[in-house]
Amino acid sequence: TSPFIVRGIPALIGKSLLACYRVVDDGAEPERDAAGQDAVFKALADPTRRKILDELAERDAQTLFEICSRLATKYQLGSSRQAISQHVEVLIGAGLVTSYREGRYKVHHINRGPLESLTDRWRPRRNEGDLMRINLTSVLVHNQDEALRFYTEVLGFVKKTEVPLGEHRWLTVVSPDDPDGCELVLEPDGHPAAKPWKEALVNDGIPYTSFAVDDVHAEYERLRGLGVRFTQEPVQMGPVTTAVFDDTCGNLIQIVQAT
């Protein structure tokens, strides 16, 4: 499972696009998301489904068996596993829960994105113009297959997009708890300027980018157990705690916890 949230700095190297932006029109009609919001309200109307979200909010990344066990133990719910599975599917359909395969099991995560947008239709509209949001950010990698394995199997991101582009691919990953959020592009470092720049950053101990985590110390221990090499152990720096590791793709990556 992934504790990471993508937080990167857009940059351009030659003609290689490392980040782009999506303009969001706050003045658009609120009815455009009416169907999605109706699905969210319908999903939240059922008390069992609200309890499932409560359990995932308290302890994310659970299998169906774990969800059923916690509901039976904590709330004495007598619902069958099939009934709970149907409730989970409704939550997935509303975008409130995401899931992915981990070996033989399907792991479920809460997605708070739809909840955050529920009240948008009643908020005052902005008059000063459109808002710009970060849509993509990139990390340069020497091998996309190796990078995909590390960023999904080790760090816990999930693959979002894979489009063949000749020798390489348009390949992105996202945080499992925010599948519609900022995408991290695993960008080939084939441009002549890319590798010297990456090497200079590594030689100076400068992280290429930074990911947010809830507990740096816990992630440090988890990743070390998976064989990840750290160049900086957890250190508190004022309001944040940071650590830096080697992503095996030619980059140093920093993880940050707000303290």
Secondary structure, 3 states (H helix, E strand, C coil): CCCCEEECCCCEECCEECCCEEEECCCCCHHHHHHHHHHHHHHHCCHHHHHHHHHHHHCCCECHHHHHHHHHHHHCCCCCHHHHHHHHHHHHHCCCEEEEEECCEEEEEECCHHHHCCCHHHCCCCCCCCEEEECEEEEEECCHHHHHHHHHHHCCCEEEEEEEECCEEEEEEECCCCCCCCEEEEEECCCCCHHHHHHHHHHCCCCCEEEECCCHHHHHHHHHHCCCCEEEEEEEECCEEEEEEECCCCCEEEEEEEC
